[in-house]
C-alpha cells in the first residue's frame, strides 16, 4: 500500500519535472534550439499541427534555426504561424527552407526571462507540494481505515518528504541551469 502511494507520487513528480523542462526549453535564450519552435501550431490543410510533425528543424549555426518542411505547400503556413507566435522572430524563406535568425538578447530582456524561469520553478515546487499533500492524505486515509499502523504512517511520511525534497532539489537545479544559460553572454 505505502509503496504504491510513494510510487505514484514519484511518477507524478517526475512528470512535473519533465513539464517544467519542456516549458523552460521554449524560453528563448541567445542560442538557437529546436525546442524554441516546438509548441508552434501550423494550420496544415485546416488541421492545427505541431511544427515538428511537418518539418525538419535543425540548428546549422549557434544563432540560426533551419526549418525544412516535408511538403513545400506548407511553407507559407509555417511562416504565418511563426509570425503569429510570441517569439518575435522574422522567418526568411527561399522557397525550400525557412531560416530563423536568433538575435542577441539585451541585458534587460535576459533579466525578464530569469524572472519567468524563477516563476516557473516556483510553480513546479507548488505542484510538487500539492502531490505530496495528496499522498499524505492517502496515508492518513489508510491509517484511518486501519490498513497501516501509526508508526508505518510516520515512516511513510518521512519517505515521502525525502522524495519531495529530492524532486525540489531537481527543480532548483534545472532552474539554476536555465538562469545561467540565459545570463551567459
Secondary structure, 3 states (H helix, E strand, C coil): CHHHHHHHHHHHHHHHHHHHHHHHHCCCCCCCCHHHHCCCEEEECCEEEEHHHHEEEEEEECCEEEEEECCHHHHHHHHHHHHHCCCCCCEEECCCCEEEECCCCCHHHHHHHHHHHHHHHHHHHHHHHHHHHHHHHHHHHHHHCCCCCHHHHHHHHHHHHHHHHHHHHHHHHHHHHHHHHHHCC
